[in-house]
C-alpha cells in the first residue's frame, strides 16, 4: 500500500517527483522507502511478485545514454557496434562470450528459461547501471531463429525506469540497428520490461523494425565489470 495515503491503488494527488513512484511518498530522496514488513526486496530485484502488486522497494531511475555516443552497425555487425559504444564510454572490458548469464534460449518448440534465474540477471544489470556502466545483451526476435540460443541482435542497456501504468520496471537501451540516433536512443520505444510472470525481460516494439513489428526477448547478458561469478559460455 502507499506509505502516504495508506491505500492501494494510491490515491495521493501526485507521484514522487524524485523517482516517479507513487508508493514512496517522496521518502526515496534520502532513503529508499521501506516495503511492507521488514522492507526486504524479494528475489526479483524489487519488481512485482505477480505482475499486479507494487514493488517492495524503490530502485531509482538511471539513464547514462548520451545520444552523441550512438553507434550505427554495419550489416550483421551489431555486436561490433555495441563494443564501439562501450569503448567510447571509456570501458576497456566490453564483455565476452566466455562469460555470460543466460536467461532464455530458443528451440523448435519456442522460447524457454535457460541457465540463470531472472533475479540473477536483473541484479547483474542493476549492478552495472548503478555503477554507471552499460551492459551488452543479446536479443531474440526471429522465430525460428538460425542463431545460437536464439540471439538475433545485440544492444547495450543504458537505463532503468518504472512504468506506473503496469507496475513494472524496465530497461532502456542503445540500439545500433536503427536508422539514426534519435531512433537508436529513443527511451520510449527502446524498452525491455522485467516480467515476473514469464521470468523473462522482453517488449513488443511499438514501431516497425525491418518492416514488421517484433518482440525483443533477452537471451543473455555480458558483464564487463570484472565480476564473472557464476557465468557460463555463449
N, C-alpha and C positions, 0 to 999 in steps of 0.2 A: 504494500500500500504506500501511497505518497506520504513522505515524512511531514509535509506541510499541512495538507488538509485531512489526512487520515483516511482518504477514500481511494478505491481503485475501481474504475479508472480515475485518474487525477481530475479534480475539479478546480484546481488552482487557476487563477486568471492567466498565467503565463508560465512557460518552461524556464528552466535555469538559463540565464544569459551567458553563463560560462561554458557549460557543456551541452546545452540543448536538451537535457534530460529532465522531464517533469517530476521525476521521483526523488531528486536530490534536494530540492528546495534551496538551491544555491550553496549548500554546505560544502560542495566539492572545491570551492575556491581556495579553501585552506586544507581540507582533508576529504578523501572520498567518503561519501555518505554511507553509513553502515546499513547493511541489509537487515532483514528480519532475523531475530535470534542473535547469534554472535557475529554477524556480518561477514561470514565466510563467502567465498566466491563460487564454490561448487567446482565440478570437474570441467565445465565448459567455458572457462575463461571469463566468467561474469555474464555470459549470454543467457538466453531463455532456457528453461528446463524443458518446456514442451511447446515452444513457439508462441505461447499466449501470455505467460507471466512476465512481469517486468524483471530486469536483471537484478541480481542480488548485490552487485557492486557497480560503480560507475567507472568506466575507463575514459579518460579524456580524449577528445578528438586529436588527430595527428594529420598533418599534411606537409610533407617535406618535398613535394614536387615543384620544380621550377620549370615553367614552360620553355624557357630558353635552353634547357638541357635535353629536350626531347630528341630522340634519335629515330630516323626512319630506316626500316630494314631494306636490304637488297632482297630480291626474290629468294624465298626459302631460308633467309638468314636472320630470323627474328632473335635467336639466342645471341648471335654476334652483336646485334643492336642493343640488347639488354646489357651485355658485358660493357659495351662502349658507354652506355648511360652511367653505369655504376662507376666505371673508371673516371668519367668526367666529374663525378661527385667526390672523387678522391679516394676510392676504395681500391686497394691492390689485390685483395681477395674478392672475386666476384661470384664465388660458388662453383661447385664442381659436381659432375655426375657421379663421382666417387663417394660423395657424402650428401644424401638426400633423405628427406622424410616423405614417405609415400602415403598418400591419403586414399586415392582411388586407382582403379585400373579398369580397362575395358576389354571384354572378350566378345565372342559371338552372341552371347546372351544378354549383354548390356554392361552397365557400369556397376562396379562392386567396391566395397571397402577393401583397403589394402593393408599394409604392414602396420602403420601408425594410426593412433586414435585422433579424432577431431580435436580433442583438448590439447594434445601434444602439438599438433600443427598450429593451432591458434596461439599457444604460448610462445612458440618459436617466432612466429610472425610478429606478435606483440613485442617480444624482446628486441627484435631488430628495429621496429618503428620507434619504440621508446628510447632507443639509443641513437636515433637519427639516421638509421641505415635503411635503404631499400632492400628488398629481397626478391630474387627471381623465382617465378613459379611457372610450372607447366600447366597448360590448359587443354582440356578435351572438348572438341566441338563437332567432330565428324563422327557419324555413325553409319556404317562401321568405320573404324579408323585404321589406316595402314601402318601406324607408328607404334613404337614400343610403349606399352601400358596405356595407349590412347592419347598420348601427348601430341597435340597438333599445333600448338602455338606456345610462345613464351612471352610473358610480360613481367614488369617489375612492380611489385606492390609498394606504394609510396604513401599511403594514408589509411586512416581508420575513422569511422564515424558511427553514429547511432541513428537509425531510422525510427522516428517516433510513430509513424503510421502503422508499422507492423511489429515494433518492439524487437528489432534485430540489429546486431552490429554488422557492419560491412567494411570491406577494404576497397580502397581506390587504387588505381594503377596507371602506369605509363605504358601505352600500347604502341609499339613500333610498327604495327601493321596498318595503322590508319594513314589517311592520305595527307594530313597536315597536323601541325602541333595543336591546334585548337581541338581537334577530334582525338588526337592521341593522348591529350591531357585533360579530357573532359571528365570531371569528377561526378557528374550526374549520370552519364551513361556507362562510364568505365567503373563498374562496381561489382563486387563479389560478396554475396551475403552468407554469413555463418548460419547454417541450417541444422539445428539440433535434432530435427525430426528425421532427417535423412543422413545425418552425420557427414555432410558434405559442405563445401563452400562453393557457391555457384550463383549464376544470374542469367536470366533471359535478357539479352541485349535489346533495348527498346528501339534501336536503329539497325538498319540492314547492314550486314557485313558481307562483302563479296556477293551482293545481290540477294541475300537471304537473311532472315532473322535466325539467330543462333543462340544456344545456351552454352555458356562457358562453365566448366566444372574443373576445379583444381585437381590435378593428378599427383603432383609432388612439388616440394619446395626445396630450394638450395641455399642453406645457411652460408653466410660469409663472414661471421664474426669470430671464427676460430673455435667455437663450441660445437663439436660434432658428435656429442654423446648420443648414442642410440641410433645413429644414422645407418643407412644401408646404401647400396649402389643402385644406379638407374640403368 
